Amino acid sequence: MRGLAAKDPHFIYRFTIDPEDRLVDIFWRDGHSYVDYQCYGDVVIFDSTYKTNAYNQPLVLFVGTNNHRGSIVFGAALISDETVETYTWLLRIFLESMNGKMPKAVLTDSDVAMRQAIETMMPKARHRLCIWHIAKNATSHLKTEKKLKASNRCMRKYQTIEQFETLWQEMLDEFDLHDNIWIQNMYEKRDKFCQAFFGDIFMAGMRSTQRCEGMNKDCKKVLGKGKTLVEVVSLIYRFLMKLRNNQERDEFMNMNSFPCVKTHLKDLEKQAFSVFTHDVLKWIVKEMKTESFVTLKQGVESLEDGSRVYKVLTYKRPDFEHTVVYCPEKETDIASDPIMVCSCRMFEFRGVPCRHMFSVMKNKHVVELHKSLIMKRWSKDARSVCDIPYPVQSMPKEALEVSRTKGREKLDKKTEPPRRPITCGYCQGTGRNSQTCEVRKEKEMADKSNKNDERNTDAHPSVSTPAKRSCGYCKQSGHYTQTCDVRKEKENAEKTEENVAGRNTDPPSVATPAKRTIHCGECGEAGHTYRKCQNKNRKWMPSDTSEE
């Protein structure tokens, strides 16, 4: 740890020891993680995993997402147990290392100790339970596919609290779940995991701890159960370098590649491409495409402040409508107070405009996104928020070259030098070869018309055509051995000759060999077989001189 701190001035580590001076808990983070937290520390995923070291200490990772929607690590820790006191110490040290900056939201699983520690050390942060773990528990309690589909609709759908209550009541009535204990417990904790209760807080589109779970899985592959603490710290640092290489590669691709326009809102998509990163642009393009499934209700309500209220319906869901309030005269440039607000609250939760907003923009012929609808956190220059640059030693030049290799190969294919123009080998002209040369073809036509068999003495001799094949029997051209009339006449003459006994002394014909003479196996004569032999039954007949 001291060696890493000597290389990185922003590296911090804290630890606790027991009365026997043995290491109990340890937390560390480097300067790269500090810069990442200052830029993207609005949402933090907090989770632990086992089987990463020889002492069976839980490994805790603080994970977030950058402007490319890639996973980043804010800090790591090895703790002795998972009690409230240990988690409280860990969160206190984590906040102190980040200069007291508190996240807006924290995602964890259903661990009670974590929840109590977060309530103590991060009272202003919204705590959300992992929706993936809740959906996994639902499979063991609801079991049928229709019930699971109804519960997922209540938990995940972008909707208002009133719409959530309506869907929840419909699910209870349809499947008779009023007396289900698990359903009652989930309803009491609905404000901790249901999407309808998190529409007013930015969560970067995250609703589960799957990013942290995926990192824990990768860490287990790298670390292994028998590693010491020194080996664990070194291997985790190498694992972080791999993640940061991917981040640098995304930055390189973002600056040097240009996606094509895919939607009908071309002006808005082009502006979004110039502002947002490629991975966030995929979200926006998806909303632009699904805008075609949205319809506006006739009749627009106008308010006193000059804003207009639009009612938006979704295809095949006429009972669920969303309200979009659009105030074009409003003077604001911040994302927390946009000129357009939708009741689905996807913009507040994810940070990108929803399909309902794009439907209103199309109706009002808006060709450019307002500044208040552009969240700087997802923009290409999101790193400009922090004045501290990334430490140079945390990203070696070799790693940068490796991370940029994939992007550079794609660019090399686009910028390869033009090919050398094709030159004819006959007339030395460009744009054609000798096979398609018109000069050569005209020359050959003139040679054929004059029937000149002499060799051409021109400076550019014509491309000679291959000689015609000749007959292998009579050595004449114009036909093959199989179609040779001389051979056929000779074969017919040989067939007419009645020469059965002896062989023909003439040279054998090319066509077919002479037939083999058949001999009888009984009498030895030629011309018949044993079955047709007339002498085979004579030895069984009584002779004339036999005794009476």
LINDA-V811668 format. One record per residue. RES is the residue in three letters. PSI is psi in whole degrees, 0 to 359 (* if undefined). D_FIRST is the distance of its C-alpha to the first C-alpha in whole Angstrom. Layout:
RES;PSI;D_FIRST
RES;PSI;D_FIRST
This chain:
MET;319;0
ARG;325;4
GLY;319;5
LEU;323;5
ALA;329;6
ALA;329;9
LYS;329;10
ASP;113;11
PRO;340;12
HIS;8;12
PHE;135;9
ILE;139;9
TYR;143;7
ARG;147;10
PHE;164;11
THR;152;14
ILE;159;16
ASP;177;19
PRO;340;22
GLU;17;21
ASP;35;17
ARG;143;16
LEU;133;13
VAL;297;15
ASP;148;14
ILE;138;10
PHE;143;10
TRP;154;8
ARG;149;10
ASP;183;10
GLY;328;13
HIS;318;15
SER;326;15
TYR;316;16
VAL;319;19
ASP;320;20
TYR;323;21
GLN;331;23
CYS;321;25
TYR;25;25
GLY;25;24
ASP;333;27
VAL;131;27
VAL;134;24
ILE;132;24
PHE;114;23
ASP;163;23
SER;160;21
THR;157;22
TYR;182;22
LYS;44;22
THR;356;19
ASN;171;17
ALA;340;19
TYR;2;19
ASN;36;20
GLN;138;18
PRO;137;19
LEU;124;17
VAL;130;17
LEU;136;17
PHE;112;19
VAL;147;21
GLY;196;23
THR;142;26
ASN;191;26
ASN;352;30
HIS;9;30
ARG;25;30
GLY;156;27
SER;138;24
ILE;157;21
VAL;127;18
PHE;337;17
GLY;166;14
ALA;157;13
ALA;151;13
LEU;119;14
ILE;160;16
SER;326;19
ASP;178;22
GLU;53;24
THR;170;25
VAL;321;26
GLU;318;24
THR;316;21
TYR;326;22
THR;316;23
TRP;319;20
LEU;315;18
LEU;324;20
ARG;316;20
ILE;322;16
PHE;314;17
LEU;322;20
GLU;323;18
SER;339;15
MET;23;18
ASN;32;20
GLY;4;23
LYS;126;24
MET;137;25
PRO;161;26
LYS;330;30
ALA;150;30
VAL;133;28
LEU;127;29
THR;177;28
ASP;198;30
SER;24;32
ASP;129;30
VAL;321;32
ALA;319;28
MET;315;27
ARG;318;30
GLN;321;30
ALA;323;27
ILE;319;27
GLU;331;31
THR;313;29
MET;337;26
MET;67;27
PRO;334;31
LYS;348;32
ALA;140;30
ARG;127;33
HIS;128;32
ARG;137;33
LEU;151;33
CYS;121;33
ILE;338;36
TRP;318;36
HIS;323;35
ILE;318;38
ALA;327;40
LYS;321;39
ASN;331;41
ALA;330;44
THR;330;45
SER;345;45
HIS;324;47
LEU;321;49
LYS;305;50
THR;153;52
GLU;323;51
LYS;321;53
LYS;319;52
LEU;321;48
LYS;320;49
ALA;320;51
SER;322;48
ASN;324;45
ARG;322;48
CYS;323;47
MET;324;43
ARG;341;43
LYS;139;46
TYR;109;45
GLN;172;48
THR;169;49
ILE;323;49
GLU;319;53
GLN;325;52
PHE;315;50
GLU;323;52
THR;314;55
LEU;321;53
TRP;317;52
GLN;321;55
GLU;322;57
MET;319;54
LEU;318;56
ASP;321;59
GLU;320;59
PHE;7;57
ASP;60;58
LEU;23;55
HIS;328;56
ASP;9;56
ASN;121;52
ILE;319;50
TRP;321;47
ILE;320;48
GLN;319;49
ASN;321;45
MET;327;44
TYR;326;46
GLU;332;45
LYS;23;42
ARG;331;43
ASP;359;41
LYS;348;38
PHE;337;38
CYS;140;41
GLN;329;41
ALA;335;44
PHE;2;42
PHE;21;39
GLY;342;41
ASP;4;41
ILE;139;37
PHE;125;35
MET;8;33
ALA;27;32
GLY;8;35
MET;134;32
ARG;1;34
SER;171;32
THR;26;28
GLN;329;29
ARG;315;26
CYS;321;24
GLU;319;26
GLY;320;26
MET;322;22
ASN;321;22
LYS;317;24
ASP;323;23
CYS;322;19
LYS;325;21
LYS;323;23
VAL;318;20
LEU;295;18
GLY;162;21
LYS;334;21
GLY;15;20
LYS;146;17
THR;173;14
LEU;324;11
VAL;318;9
GLU;325;12
VAL;314;12
VAL;318;8
SER;317;10
LEU;325;13
ILE;322;13
TYR;320;11
ARG;325;14
PHE;321;16
LEU;325;15
MET;324;17
LYS;317;20
LEU;320;20
ARG;331;20
ASN;320;22
ASN;323;25
GLN;317;25
GLU;325;25
ARG;319;28
ASP;321;30
GLU;319;30
PHE;314;31
MET;327;34
ASN;329;34
MET;338;35
ASN;9;38
SER;154;39
PHE;107;42
PRO;157;43
CYS;161;47
VAL;133;49
LYS;348;50
THR;175;51
HIS;345;54
LEU;73;53
LYS;317;52
ASP;317;52
LEU;322;49
GLU;321;47
LYS;320;47
GLN;321;46
ALA;323;43
PHE;324;42
SER;343;42
VAL;311;40
PHE;163;37
THR;166;35
HIS;321;37
ASP;325;35
VAL;328;36
LEU;330;40
LYS;321;40
TRP;312;40
ILE;318;43
VAL;322;45
LYS;318;45
GLU;324;47
MET;321;49
LYS;318;50
THR;355;51
GLU;335;53
SER;343;56
PHE;4;56
VAL;138;56
THR;148;59
LEU;137;60
LYS;147;63
GLN;144;66
GLY;113;66
VAL;131;64
GLU;133;63
SER;136;63
LEU;173;61
GLU;329;62
ASP;6;59
GLY;357;60
SER;159;58
ARG;144;59
VAL;124;58
TYR;138;58
LYS;127;59
VAL;133;57
LEU;151;58
THR;144;56
TYR;132;58
LYS;7;59
ARG;65;58
PRO;341;61
ASP;345;60
PHE;112;56
GLU;150;56
HIS;152;54
THR;129;55
VAL;120;53
VAL;120;54
TYR;122;54
CYS;90;55
PRO;337;55
GLU;2;56
LYS;134;53
GLU;100;51
THR;146;47
ASP;6;44
ILE;148;41
ALA;338;40
SER;347;41
ASP;70;44
PRO;166;46
ILE;351;49
MET;128;50
VAL;131;49
CYS;147;49
SER;341;50
CYS;337;47
ARG;33;44
MET;324;43
PHE;318;42
GLU;327;40
PHE;319;38
ARG;330;37
GLY;11;38
VAL;151;40
PRO;148;44
CYS;175;46
ARG;330;49
HIS;322;51
MET;317;50
PHE;329;51
SER;320;54
VAL;321;55
MET;319;54
LYS;322;56
ASN;326;59
LYS;7;59
HIS;43;58
VAL;125;55
VAL;4;53
GLU;134;50
LEU;135;47
HIS;154;47
LYS;330;44
SER;347;44
LEU;9;43
ILE;112;41
MET;122;37
LYS;335;35
ARG;330;32
TRP;1;33
SER;171;35
LYS;332;34
ASP;39;32
ALA;336;30
ARG;344;27
SER;351;29
VAL;323;29
CYS;133;25
ASP;342;26
ILE;124;22
PRO;167;22
TYR;139;19
PRO;138;17
VAL;321;18
GLN;343;15
SER;351;14
MET;87;18
PRO;158;19
LYS;326;23
GLU;321;23
ALA;323;22
LEU;320;24
GLU;320;27
VAL;320;27
SER;334;26
ARG;359;30
THR;315;32
LYS;316;33
GLY;324;34
ARG;325;36
GLU;320;38
LYS;322;40
LEU;325;40
ASP;326;42
LYS;326;44
LYS;330;45
THR;23;45
GLU;147;47
PRO;151;50
PRO;151;53
ARG;154;55
ARG;136;58
PRO;147;62
ILE;134;64
THR;136;67
CYS;135;70
GLY;352;71
TYR;304;75
CYS;1;75
GLN;21;72
GLY;160;72
THR;155;68
GLY;1;67
ARG;164;69
ASN;182;69
SER;334;72
GLN;329;73
THR;12;73
CYS;126;75
GLU;327;78
VAL;316;80
ARG;318;79
LYS;319;81
GLU;321;84
LYS;319;85
GLU;321;85
MET;322;87
ALA;321;89
ASP;320;89
LYS;322;90
SER;325;93
ASN;350;95
LYS;50;94
ASN;109;93
ASP;355;92
GLU;159;92
ARG;137;89
ASN;127;87
THR;14;87
ASP;162;85
ALA;330;82
HIS;89;80
PRO;149;81
SER;153;81
VAL;113;79
SER;140;81
THR;150;81
PRO;144;81
ALA;149;84
LYS;148;86
ARG;142;86
SER;164;89
CYS;137;91
GLY;353;90
TYR;306;94
CYS;358;96
LYS;21;94
GLN;152;94
SER;162;92
GLY;350;92
HIS;174;91
TYR;176;89
THR;322;91
GLN;332;91
THR;14;93
CYS;124;95
ASP;325;99
VAL;316;100
ARG;318;98
LYS;319;99
GLU;319;103
LYS;322;103
GLU;319;101
ASN;323;104
ALA;323;106
GLU;325;105
LYS;329;105
THR;336;109
GLU;132;110
GLU;75;111
ASN;89;109
VAL;319;108
ALA;301;109
GLY;165;108
ARG;154;105
ASN;128;105
THR;346;105
ASP;161;104
PRO;138;100
PRO;145;98
SER;160;97
VAL;337;94
ALA;287;94
THR;147;94
PRO;163;95
ALA;149;98
LYS;147;99
ARG;132;99
THR;134;102
ILE;134;102
HIS;147;104
CYS;139;105
GLY;351;104
GLU;305;107
CYS;346;110
GLY;1;108
GLU;157;110
ALA;156;108
GLY;349;107
HIS;170;107
THR;182;104
TYR;322;105
ARG;325;105
LYS;8;108
CYS;132;110
GLN;347;113
ASN;358;114
LYS;339;111
ASN;358;114
ARG;329;117
LYS;346;116
TRP;347;116
MET;144;119
PRO;141;122
SER;164;125
ASP;338;128
THR;10;129
SER;155;128
GLU;144;130
GLU;*;131
